[in-house]
Amino acid sequence: MIERKKNTSPKAPSTEGRQLVLDTAARLFREEGYASISLRDIAAEAGMKAASLYHHFASKDAIVGEVLRIGVERVADEVKRCVMALPDDVDAPTLLLTAVHAHLRALHQLQDYTSANIRIFGQVPAHVREAHLPERDAYERYWASLFQRCAQQGELDTRRDHQLARLFLIAALNGTLDWFKGGAAALQAIAEELTALLLCGLGRHTPAR
């Protein structure tokens, strides 16, 4: 009988353990901010030893970088998924409403990550912010492409500053995390109102500045 040798190589960190660390960190960062939370706090809340965190992440900054990335990525993916499901010739109001509603829905369904992203972005070290900026910029460019599609239909006033309007819109959407407490129907109503306000403000018949 051949005796098999036991595998003595170190085990790779489990994906479950890594996800537990991220989920716990996102919630703690959302509730307490960046500076107030240490690796020891995250480990204790996750039910593991502090040293065990290093099997998954090299530092606190590595953890917060992932939390920031996931917060933006999940929202962007949901918006893109919903927009891609629309017909190619969809009208501008439907396109914008779909994107706005998808952004809101993603924000409030993945609240720990998205709230943490918005709350602590200004608190994290500069190198963490700088590393995260390309992801934010990519999402803003996607919104720029949506505005461009609407403009090509003649629905937006070309004399207006569309970049500024996008920044206003995204800030308004993200700001709902601070005050919105309603359900799905109320979220849909907010999406409809924001879309209407956006189109009225950029409509072709808006008085010139």
Order of alpha helices (4+ residues) and beta strands (2+ residues): alpha-alpha-alpha-alpha-alpha-alpha-alpha-alpha
